[in-house]
Amino acid sequence: MKLINNMKLCISLLVLLFFAVIKSTLSTPSQFLKPGVVAILSKKCKHSKKLTDFLVSNNVPHTEIYLEDDSEALNYVMKEKNGKVPWVYENGQFIGDGNAFITQYIKSNNNVNKQIGLLSLDSIKQCTLSDNGVDHSIIND
């Protein structure tokens, strides 16, 4: 009897986990889940520009999604990311902000110009979006 109850509990937990994974995947805009590196940016945020400069200078193939051009992305960032940019996804997985991506990229790529990466890492913070666009206040300055 105890074994049956434990099995029922395990099955219930697996079902809950399954629905949690489905919900989180469905709530993330599909354009963020493309193969490769996807950078979520704002045209008005200097830190978005610094991230794209790093990606370009290190020849990282990537897709740029600008919140000013994509209302679904803007709504998601305002709701799920507290209105902060930039963010990076890679192969459908959330990596984090620009610093998280650069740190991971430097660790996994021997051919990266580490000096450029470290300079970028020190200078990329985040901008906070307001309801009417980008407020240039900086997070973690």
Backbone torsions as a table, in degrees:
resi	resn	phi	psi	omega
1	MET	NA	-42.4	179.8
2	LYS	-63.5	-38.0	178.8
3	LEU	-62.8	-42.0	179.4
4	ILE	-64.3	-43.2	177.9
5	ASN	-62.8	-40.7	177.5
6	ASN	-64.4	-39.6	178.9
7	MET	-65.6	-41.6	177.9
8	LYS	-61.7	-41.7	178.5
9	LEU	-63.1	-44.8	179.2
10	CYS	-62.1	-42.9	179.4
11	ILE	-64.1	-42.4	178.4
12	SER	-61.3	-42.7	178.7
13	LEU	-65.2	-40.1	177.8
14	LEU	-63.8	-40.6	178.3
15	VAL	-63.4	-44.1	177.6
16	LEU	-61.7	-43.3	178.3
17	LEU	-62.0	-43.1	179.0
18	PHE	-58.1	-48.0	-179.6
19	PHE	-67.9	-33.1	176.8
20	ALA	-65.3	-42.3	178.7
21	VAL	-65.5	-44.8	179.1
22	ILE	-60.5	-45.5	-178.6
23	LYS	-61.5	-45.1	-178.3
24	SER	-67.2	-36.1	178.5
25	THR	-69.5	-40.3	-178.4
26	LEU	-70.9	-30.5	-177.9
27	SER	-78.2	-21.0	177.9
28	THR	-78.4	127.3	179.6
29	PRO	-54.9	138.1	-174.9
30	SER	-60.6	-31.2	-179.4
31	GLN	-67.1	-19.4	176.9
32	PHE	-76.4	-20.7	-171.0
33	LEU	-97.9	16.0	178.5
34	LYS	-65.0	157.8	174.1
35	PRO	-64.6	150.2	179.2
36	GLY	86.3	-163.9	-177.5
37	VAL	-89.4	129.4	176.8
38	VAL	-122.6	119.2	-180.0
39	ALA	-102.1	125.8	178.0
40	ILE	-97.0	116.7	-166.6
41	LEU	-132.7	169.4	169.6
42	SER	-128.3	137.1	178.8
43	LYS	-66.0	-20.8	-176.2
44	LYS	-97.6	3.3	-175.7
45	CYS	-108.2	119.1	-178.3
46	LYS	-64.9	-24.5	179.6
47	HIS	-76.2	-27.7	171.7
48	SER	-64.1	-41.7	178.4
49	LYS	-63.4	-41.5	179.2
50	LYS	-63.4	-39.1	177.9
51	LEU	-65.0	-45.2	179.3
52	THR	-65.3	-35.6	175.7
53	ASP	-60.2	-42.2	177.8
54	PHE	-62.9	-46.5	-178.8
55	LEU	-60.7	-44.6	-179.1
56	VAL	-68.5	-45.1	-177.0
57	SER	-66.2	-22.9	177.7
58	ASN	-104.0	13.4	177.1
59	ASN	53.0	41.7	177.9
60	VAL	-87.1	114.5	176.4
61	PRO	-62.7	131.5	-176.3
62	HIS	-155.7	163.2	173.7
63	THR	-112.7	133.9	178.6
64	GLU	-104.9	126.5	175.3
65	ILE	-116.4	115.3	-179.7
66	TYR	-96.5	128.4	-176.6
67	LEU	-61.9	-30.1	179.5
68	GLU	-65.3	-21.4	-177.0
69	ASP	-104.1	-1.5	-171.2
70	ASP	-142.9	100.2	-175.7
71	SER	-66.2	-33.6	177.9
72	GLU	-64.3	-44.1	178.1
73	ALA	-63.8	-43.2	179.2
74	LEU	-60.3	-47.1	179.3
75	ASN	-60.9	-41.5	179.9
76	TYR	-63.3	-47.3	-178.8
77	VAL	-64.2	-40.7	178.9
78	MET	-62.5	-40.0	-175.2
79	LYS	-84.2	-47.4	-170.3
80	GLU	-95.4	-23.0	-175.7
81	LYS	-118.0	20.9	178.0
82	ASN	54.8	29.2	175.9
83	GLY	71.5	21.0	-177.7
84	LYS	-104.8	145.6	174.0
85	VAL	-140.0	160.4	1.7
86	PRO	-87.9	162.9	175.9
87	TRP	-132.7	156.5	179.9
88	VAL	-132.9	135.5	170.5
89	TYR	-117.0	148.8	175.7
90	GLU	-137.7	122.8	-178.5
91	ASN	50.7	43.1	176.1
92	GLY	82.4	-0.5	-178.8
93	GLN	-108.9	137.4	176.7
94	PHE	-70.2	125.0	178.5
95	ILE	-96.0	-45.6	-179.1
96	GLY	138.7	-155.1	179.4
97	ASP	-78.9	-176.4	-178.8
98	GLY	-58.5	-40.0	179.8
99	ASN	-64.0	-42.0	179.4
100	ALA	-61.6	-42.9	179.7
101	PHE	-65.1	-47.9	-177.7
102	ILE	-61.9	-42.6	178.2
103	THR	-59.0	-48.0	179.3
104	GLN	-63.3	-41.5	-178.2
105	TYR	-63.9	-43.6	179.5
106	ILE	-62.8	-41.7	-179.4
107	LYS	-65.1	-33.7	-174.2
108	SER	-100.4	0.6	-179.0
109	ASN	-131.3	114.8	179.5
110	ASN	-74.6	-24.1	-175.1
111	ASN	-87.9	3.3	-179.8
112	VAL	-76.0	144.8	174.3
113	ASN	-75.2	99.2	-173.5
114	LYS	-62.9	-32.7	179.3
115	GLN	-63.5	-44.9	176.9
116	ILE	-61.3	-43.7	-179.6
117	GLY	-61.7	-43.9	-178.4
118	LEU	-68.5	-38.2	176.2
119	LEU	-63.5	-41.7	179.0
120	SER	-65.2	-40.1	-178.5
121	LEU	-60.9	-39.6	179.5
122	ASP	-70.5	-25.1	-171.5
123	SER	-104.4	-12.4	-178.5
124	ILE	-89.4	115.6	175.1
125	LYS	-112.9	-144.0	175.0
126	GLN	-138.6	148.8	172.2
127	CYS	-99.2	152.9	177.0
128	THR	-107.7	129.7	177.9
129	LEU	-83.6	143.3	171.6
130	SER	-102.0	175.5	180.0
131	ASP	-64.6	-26.2	-178.8
132	ASN	-102.7	12.3	-179.7
133	GLY	141.7	-149.3	-176.9
134	VAL	-99.3	125.3	171.3
135	ASP	-92.2	125.8	-172.5
136	HIS	-77.7	16.8	175.5
137	SER	-67.9	145.3	-173.8
138	ILE	-110.0	137.4	176.6
139	ILE	-92.0	142.1	176.8
140	ASN	60.9	35.0	-179.1
141	ASP	-78.1	NA	NA
